[in-house]
């Protein structure tokens, strides 16, 4: 039998060196990290974060690592978990569009928390570890072919982040492999909380980040894990993905082909499943100068993957209103048409309660896009708006904005970071925001990653 691909991925993480990273990979990882730090600062005020901060305060522990925006120093696993929650709570995080996952909310908080706790870890160490973890997660994500039942941002992310933390700690190959296996024994996260609008959904990446720190620390102390964690009889791809995966996507050309370069940055703070519909609605509103009172009915067509998450009628949303709105194509399209944009403010309890948006959301019908059987793709997405005067306007989106084929500009990335900073739990001065940007841009020259923790503590 061929070597388990999980062994090859662990070896890749253990052996990766900063000097071997292509310049475009270094630039991409920096962009991902800056984006994630901004999104996390915005997430510091999201529903559920205060509860998480209170909970870890009850548990105590060594003051090892920093909580973004809140400033406390707590035990590394707890910092990784809560920072991971902040990094995904606004649903503004990076996305692998053809893998249905996010990388930075699990990998980056775990690696930075471990680096702070360990001390003496440089920006180059951080970059290398994050690159390794993100690449492993992208490889697993691209290989899987099933729809969203278990969520890889909370399942496979734990193993990828564990490999990244073990790499940062300097564990040899066997230690990295054990860390992956130990993380697999903690593997969980499924789609049910999304269906019910439960706030625990935003903890999935945080749990993976916490598990990664625990797994790498246990491995360093001699605990062993399953070595065939990925392709063994009861390994991840067989147990969680029911064997529905493309093996060659897992470990082919490791170190020469980087799938992390395919990661997208989100232009809007909602589920990626909604972004084609949002873009189409915004374009139609602008082109035809539409007002909500002109709209009789809106039809939205989504492919199966997107429809399964975001196709529920908004009238049936019974969970937390913000969580439900984020994953509702009907709400997001209504917000876009009402406000000529989709903003962080739209996903607060006050924003979601806006009667104008809610009224229009009731007139948005979401259906399956006919003829598409692919259970992974997010596109195409189509919007048709029937006007009260009998007119009909339509728009289809075949590639999502923010994808590497349609990337955000540098100005858009920095504008997004600035808007996110304005949502932080504590004020972020222009000087502090500029210092964070500069630290990330010059990360390879940073002597100790604790500097990042201090900057993000605000």
N, C-alpha and C positions, 0 to 999 in steps of 0.2 A: 504493500500500500504506500501511496505517496505520503510524505510528511504532513501531519495536521497543519493546516494553514495558520492556526493560532500560534504554533511554535515558530513559524517563520515571522509572524508579526511581532512576537515578543523579541526575537533575535534582532529584527530591524530596529526596535526601540532601544535595545541595549547597546547596539553598535553605532547608532546614528551620532554623528559629530556635527557641530555647528559649521565647520569648515566645508563640509560636504553639501550643505544646503544651497541650492541654486538661489541666485539673487532674487528671482521672482517669487520664490517660496518665502524667503525672509520678508520681503515687502508685503506679501499676502498675509502672513501671520501677524505682522505688526498692525495691518489694517483691521484684521479680525479682532485683535486684542483691544485696540482703541474703541472699536464699535461696541465690544462687549462691556468694557468699563463704563461707557456712557449709558448703555442700556441698563446696566446694573444700578447705576446711580438713580436713574429714573425709576427702576424697580424697587428702590429702597422705601418708597411710599405706597407701594401696591398693596391691595388687600391681602392679608395673611402674613405679611412680613413682620409686622409688630408682634404678632402672636409667636412667630418663630424666635424672635429675639428674646421675648419673655421666657419662652420654654428653655432655651439654652442657658439663660441666666439662672434658672432653677437648678440646673444640673451641675454647674460649676466646672472646674478644671483649670489646668495651667494656662496662663495668659500668653499664648504662643503666637497667634495670628490675628489679623485685623478684620473687623466687620466693616465692609464698605459703608461709607456715609454715616454710620452710627458711631464709629470710633472705638468701641470697646475692643480689647484684646481677649480672646477666648481660646480654648483648646482647638488645635488645628482641624480635627474632624468637624467640629461645630461651625467654625469659620467657613470651611469648604461648603458645608451644607447650606448655610443661610446665604452666603454670597452666591451660591448656585441658584437658590430660589430667587434672589433679586435679579439675577442675570437672565431669567426666563419669565419672570412674573408679568412683564408687559407684552410678552409675545412679540418682541421687537428684535429677537436674536437671529444670528446667522442661520442659514438653511441650506442643506444639500437638497436641491430640488428633485433630483432623481434618486434620492435615498431616504427622503422623508425623515430627516433628523436635524438636530442642531448640535454643534460641537463645543462651542466655547462655554456654555453654561455649566458643563460638567468638567471639562478638561482644565480650563484656565483657573477657576476657583480652587480646584484641588491642588494643582501644581504651585500656585502662588501661596496658598496656605501652608503647604509643606515646605516651600522654600523659606518662608518667614520663620517657621518653627525651627528649621535646620540651621539657618544662618549661613553666611558665606557663599550663597548661591548667586551667581552673576546673571546679568541680563541675557548673556549668551546661553547660559544653562536653561533659563526660562524659555527662551525662544526655541531651543532644540527640543525640550520636553513637550512643549505645546504643539510643535510641528509633528512630533512622533504620535502623540495622542490623537490629534485631529486627523492625521492621515489614516491611522488604524480605524478610527470610527467611520471615516468616509469609505474606506475599503469594504467594511462590513455592510454599511448602508447601501452602497451601490450594488453589492452582490445579492441582496435580498430582493425577492420578487413578489412578496405577499403584500396585501393591503395592511392597514394599521389595525392590528389586534393587540399585540404587545408593542410598546413604543420604544424604538431603539435609543431615543434620547435618555431613557431611564434604564434600559437593559444593556445593550451593547456599549453604551457610554461608560458604564462602570468599569468594564474591562479595559477600554481604551484609555480612560483616565488613570486607571491603576498602572498601566504600562508607562504612562507619562510621569507619574509620581515616582515610580521605581527608577526610571531613567534619571530623574532629577536627583534622587538620593544616591545615585551611583551604584545601584545594585548590578551585579553581573547578570548575564543572560538567564541563568537558572532562577535568580531572584525575581527578575522581571516576569518570567514565565509563571512562577508561583503566585506572584501578585495578581496576574490575570486570572488564574484559577481560583484564587481566594475571592476575588471580586465576583466571579461567576456564581459562587455559592451564595452570594447576596443579591443575585439578579432578580429584578422585579420591575413592574410598571406596565400598566395596560390601559386600554382606551376607555374603560368604563367611566372614570371620573370626567372625561370630556363629554361623554353622553349625558351626564347628570349635572354638569356645570359645577363640579366640586372644586374647592380651592386647593385640594391636595395635588391636583394636576401639576401645579407650578412647583411642587416639591420633587418631582421625578428626577430632574437634572441635579437638584441639590442632594437627593439621596445617593445618586451615582457618584457625585463628587466626594461626599462623606465616605462612601464605601471604598473609594479609591485610596484615600489617605489611610484608612484602616487596613486595607488589603496590603498595601506596600509596606506599612509599618510591621504588620504581622510577618510578612515574608522576610523582612530584614532580621526579624528575631527568630527565624527558623521554622515557621509554620509553612507547610506545603499545601499546594492546591492542585486541582485536576490539571494535568498537562494538556490533555485533549479537550480543552474547554470549548473549542470552537466547532470541531468536526467529529468529535467522539460520538459513540452511539447515542448518548444523552447530552451531547454538546449543544451549544447555542443554536446552530443552524438547523439541527434536527428537532430539537425540543420546542424551540420558540418559533422557528420559521417553517417547521414541518418539512424540512429538506428542500424547500423551494428557493434555491439560490443558484448563482452562477459561480462556480468554483474559481474559474480563472480570474474573476474580478478581485479575489481576496489578496493574493500575494504575488501576482505577476508583476515583474519590473519594479519591485520595491526599491526605492532609493533613486530611481531614474524617472519614473512617472509619478507625479504627485496629484492624487485626486482631490486634495484639499484646495487646489486651484479652481475647482468647480463650485466652491461654496459661494452662495449669494448673500448679499446684505439687503436687509429689508428696507424699503422706502416708507412703509406704513406699519403702525403698531398693532397689527392684527394677524390672525392665523394666515400662514402663507397660502393656504387653500383659498382664501378670499381675494388675493391680490390681483388676479386677472380681471375679476368682476369689478373691483374697485377702480382699476385703471380705466376700464371701458366706461364705467359710469362717469368718472371725472372728465374723460375726453368728450363724451356726449353732452354733459352739462355745459362745458366750455364752448364747444362748437355751436350749440343751438341756444345758448343762453337760457337754459331751463331753470324754471322755478318749481319748487315742490308742488305748488297748487296747480301746475299745468299737467302733472303726471296722473294718469288714470290707473296705470298698472305697470309693473316692471317684471319681466321674466329674465331669469338667470339660469344658464346651463353650465353645469360643472361636470368634469369627468368623475368616475366612481370614487377615486381616492379622496378628492376634495369634497364631493357630495356627502360621503360617509361622515366626515367631520363637521362640515359647515352648512349642510343642506337642510337642517331642521327648521321648520317654520318658526319664526320668532315668537309667535303667540304661544308656542308650546314650551318656551324656555322657562324652566321652573327652578333652576339652580341659582348660584350667585349671579346677580345681574351683570357684573363686569366680566366674569368668566364666560358667561353665555354670549355676551355681545362680541367678545374677541373672536369666538369661533362661529359667528353667525354671518353668513354671506348676506342675508336679508338686512341685518342691522348695518353692516359695513357699507353696503350699497346705498342704503337710506341716508347714512351719515355723509357719504360722499356727495350725494345729490343735494342734500340740505345745506351743507357747509362749504361745498366746493373744495373739500380736502378731507383727509382723515388724520386726526391728531391724537396725541396722548390725552388731551382733555376729553375726547370722545369716549374714553374708556376709564372714566371715573364714575362713581355712583351718581354724581350730579349730572354728568354728561349723558349717561345711559337713560336717565329719567326724563330727558328732554321730550316733551309731548310731540313736538313737530317731527322729530326723527322716528319716534315710536309709531306715530300715525302712518308715516310713509313706509316703515318697515312692514306694517301689516298688509301693504299693497305689493310687496315683493314676493314673487313665487319662484322658488328654486327647484330646478328639475335636473335629472340626469342628462348629460349630453349624449345624444343618441349615437350608437355605433362604436363606442369606445369600450374595449375590454381590458386595457392596460390598468392594472391595479396600483400602479406607482405614480404615473404622470399627474401633474397638476394642470396641464393644458391640453387642449384649448379651453378657454372660458369665453362665454358669450353673454351679452346683455342686450335686451330689446325693451325699449320704453314706449308704451302706447300712451299718447297724449289725449287729453280730454277733448281736443278739437278733432280727433280721429287720426291724427298723424302717427307715424311709427318711425323711430330712429333706432339703429342697431350698431353694435360694434363688437368685434371679436379680438381677443388677445391670444397670440400663439406662443409668445415667449415672455416670461415675467420680467418686469423691471427689477434691476438689482442682480440678475443672473450675470455671470461673467460675459455672456454674449451681449448683454445690455447693462453694463455695470453702472453703479452710481459714480458720479464724478467726485474728484477730491473735494470740491466745494460742497457737494451734497453730503459727503461723509462728515465733514467738519460741521456743517449746519445741523445735521442729525445729532452729533455729539453735544453741541451747544444746547439744543432743545431738550435733550435728555438731562443735561446738568441742571436745567431750571426746574426739574421735577424732583430733585434730590431731597432727602429728609432734612439735610442742613444746607445752608446757602453755599453755592460754589461760586467764588469770585472769578472774574475774568482771568485774574493772575493765576489762580489755582488751576482753572481749566487749561490754560496755556501751558502750565508746568506739567500737567498730566500728558498732554499731547506731545510736548517736547521729550519727556521721559520715554514714551513709547517709540517716538521717531529715532531716538538715539539709544535704544535698548541694548544694542550690542556693546555699548561703552559703559553700561551701568555696573558698578562693582558689586552691589548687593541689592537683591530684589526687595529687601525691607523698605527701601526708599519708595517703591510703588505702594506698598501697604500704607505708609505714612501719608502719601499724597491722597490716596483713596479714602482714608479715614475722615478727611475733611476737617 
